[in-house]
């Protein structure tokens, strides 16, 4: 089973017994706060789930696979997720 934001909202609504609008606000609020914290350079640690953080990638040169030409790739910041030990074990079994 695959899950997207809409199906997550449906599941949360069913668990809480509330409206889908309330579940949508809750799910969107969580995503917004995680995004806001990462944008500010912080990290979000959720016990038993994992850690969302930001990593700085240095500028580098890469090669265009089609032409073989060297291309400059600028420095950037990327979102990173490290799963907790509990999540890793749950997924394994």
C-alpha positions in Angstrom: 0.0 0.0 0.0 1.3 3.4 -0.9 0.3 6.5 1.1 0.1 10.1 0.0 -1.0 13.2 2.0 -4.7 12.7 1.2 -4.7 9.1 2.4 -2.7 10.1 5.5 -5.3 12.7 6.3 -8.1 10.0 5.9 -6.2 7.7 8.2 -5.7 10.4 10.9 -9.3 11.4 10.6 -10.4 7.8 11.2 -8.1 7.4 14.2 -9.1 10.6 15.9 -12.8 10.3 15.0 -12.8 14.0 13.9 -13.4 15.7 10.6 -11.1 15.5 7.6 -10.7 19.3 7.8 -9.3 18.9 11.4 -7.0 16.1 10.3 -5.8 18.2 7.3 -4.9 21.1 9.6 -3.0 18.8 11.9 -1.1 17.0 9.2 -0.3 20.3 7.4 0.7 21.9 10.6 3.2 19.2 11.3 4.7 19.4 7.8 4.8 23.2 8.0 6.6 23.2 11.3 9.2 20.6 10.1 9.8 22.7 7.0 10.1 25.9 8.9 12.6 24.4 11.3 14.7 23.0 8.6 14.6 26.2 6.6 16.0 28.0 9.7 18.9 25.5 9.9 17.5 23.5 12.8 16.7 19.8 13.2 13.5 18.0 14.2 14.0 14.8 16.3 11.0 12.5 16.8 11.6 9.8 19.3 11.2 6.3 17.8 10.9 7.7 14.3 14.0 9.7 13.3 15.7 13.0 12.8 15.1 15.5 10.0 18.1 17.8 9.5 19.8 20.0 6.9 23.1 19.3 5.2 25.3 21.7 3.3 26.7 20.4 0.1 29.8 22.0 -1.2 30.2 23.3 -4.8 31.7 20.7 -7.1 32.2 19.8 -10.7 30.2 17.0 -12.3 30.3 15.5 -15.7 27.3 15.6 -18.1 26.8 11.9 -19.0 25.4 12.7 -22.4 28.2 15.0 -23.6 31.0 14.3 -21.2 31.3 18.0 -20.6 32.3 19.3 -17.1 29.5 21.2 -15.4 29.8 23.4 -12.3 27.3 22.4 -9.6 26.7 25.2 -7.0 26.8 24.7 -3.3 23.3 24.0 -1.8 21.5 22.9 1.3 19.5 19.7 1.2 17.0 18.1 3.7 18.2 14.9 5.3 16.4 12.1 7.3 18.0 9.6 9.6 15.7 6.9 10.7 15.8 5.8 14.4 16.9 2.4 15.4 13.3 1.5 16.3 12.1 2.4 12.8 14.9 0.5 11.1 14.0 -2.6 13.2 10.3 -2.3 12.4 10.9 -2.0 8.7 13.2 -5.0 8.7 10.7 -7.4 10.2 
